Amino acid sequence: MKRLALMLSAAGAFVMGATALPTTAAALETVEAKAEAGEAASHALLDMFQVWGFRSLQPGQYLWRSVPESAGPERVVISLGDQLAYLYRGDTLVAVATISTGIEGRNTPTGIFEVRGKTPFHRSRKYDNAPMPFTQFIDQYGIAMHGGHNPGYPASHGCIRLPIAFARKLYGVTGVGTPVYIGA
């Protein structure tokens, strides 16, 4: 755990208070990083209930509220178990959306990642030229957050599909280097 803390501190990008984000892909999928991302996902559901009450979202729905940029840097938290994505500014929940992640055998990776690149419209090179609007890549293998079909259960090849209107808004407020926590 101390080794992870040193690696995180060395990276220099601060997330959730004093936690820093590592920059190498291997460090992002460690047991410790996966545990931290899982904890962030569990905490996010509690934050959602605190902000919006005990609501459940239907596939393709999202909630968004105005939070000033001064609240802190953005970070995204993905809950694979709940099939929800959360946007924070500092420790303040800004938004939540339903998602569709990887199917069995093409699982969405877990751990701590960051937005590595963005493009407003991308087409998949692997899967029949499929459209991927508002794409934000999070690893070197092509896994991304993007707008797409959102049936309310895992249905992708590993990407995190977002409601298109949410993907557009998220794309507008995040940048390269924005942390993305993906928890089981």
N, C-alpha and C positions, 0 to 999 in steps of 0.2 A: 504494500500500500504506500509506503514511503517512497519507493521508486517511482510509482505512478505520480505521486504528488510532485516530485522533483521534475519529472518529464512535463507535467502540466504547467508548472511554474516557468519552465524554460521556454515554453511556446510563446508566452507573452500575451495571448488573447484571453481577456477575462470574461467569465461567464458565471452567473449565479454567485455574485459576491466575489470571493477571492479564488475561485476555481478557474484555471486556465485550460485552454484547449490545445491538445497536442496537434502537430501538423503532419505527422506521418500516418499513413493508413494502418500500418501494423499496430501502432499504439492505440488506435481508436477502437479496436475490437477486442481489447483485453477483457479479462474477467471483471476487473475493477470498473472499466468503462461501461461494460454492459450492465453491471449492478447499479452504477450511478444513473445511467439512462433509464433503467427500469424504475428506480426510485423517483426520478423526475416525472415519468409518465403517471405513476400512481398519485403523486402529489398534484399533478395537473388536473386530474379528474375532481379532486377535492376542491381545487381552486374554481373550477367550472361551476360546481354546485354552490359555492360561496357567492360567486358573482351573479349567476343566472338562475339559481334555484335548481331543484331536481327536475330538469328538463331532459328529454331525450330527443336527439335530432334524427330526422329521417334521412335516408341516403340523399346526398346532394345538398343538404342544408348546412348553413354555418351561421355563427353569431359573431358580430364584430362591434366593438365599442371604441370610442375615442379615448386614447391615452396619449398624453404629450410625449414627444421624443425625449424630453428631459428626464423621463422616468428611468431611462437607462438603455443599454444596447439591446437590440433584438436577439431573440433565440427562438428556435422552433423545437417543440417537443412532440414526438410521435408516439402514440400508444398503439402497438399492434393488437393487443388483446381487446381494447375498446374500439379499435378502428376509428380513432380520432386524432386530429392534428391540432396543436395549440401554438399560438404565437404569444410571446411575452415581450415586454419592454422592461428591462431590469427584472424585478420580482413581481411585476404587475401583469396579470393576464389581459391580453388585448382581444384575442379571438379564439374560436374553436370551430372545427369543421369535421364533417365525416370524411372518411378516406377509404380507399381500397388499396390494399398492399399485396405482396406476393403470395401466390398459391403454394401449396405444399410441393416441395421439390424446387421451387424458384423463390424461396423465402427472401423477404426483405431483410437485409443485414441489421443486426442490433449493435449498439455502441454509441460512441460520440463521434460525430462527423462535422463537417463544415461545408458550406456552399463553396464549391470549387470553380464553378463557371455557370453563367446564365445566358440564355438566349430566348427571345420572345416567342419564337416558333421554331421547333425542331421536328425532324422526322426521324423515326427509329431506323437505324441501319440494320438492326438485327431482326425486326419483326414487321415485315411487309410494308415498310415505309409509313408506319402508323404515325398519325399526328400527335405531337406532344407540346401543346401550347404552354407558354410561360414556364419553360423548363429551367430547373435549378439542379445541376449535377452535384452529387454528394460523394461520389467515389470515382476511382479511375476506371471502373468497369462499365460505366454507363447507367448506374442506378441514379434516379433523379426524382425530385418532386415535380409534378406537372399536372396541368388540367387534364381531365379525362373521365371516362365512364366510371360512375361511382355507385355500384349496386348495394353497398352497405356490408360487404364481406370481402375477404381476400379474393382478388380476381386478376392480378397483374403478373407480369413476369419478374417482379421484384421491385419495380418502381412504386412510388407513393403517389397514387392518383388522388387529386384534389378536385372539388367542385370548381368548374372553370372560373366563375366569378370570384371565388376565394383565391384561386391560384393567381389571378390577375392582381388582386390587392396585395397578396403576399409578395409577389414578384416586385411590386412597387416599393415595398418597405425594407426588403432584405438586400444584402449585398454579398459579394464574394467575401468569404470568411465568417459569415453568420453561422453560429453553432447550430447543429441539428442533433438532438438527443433522440435516439430510437430505442424504445424499451419494449420488452415482450409483454 
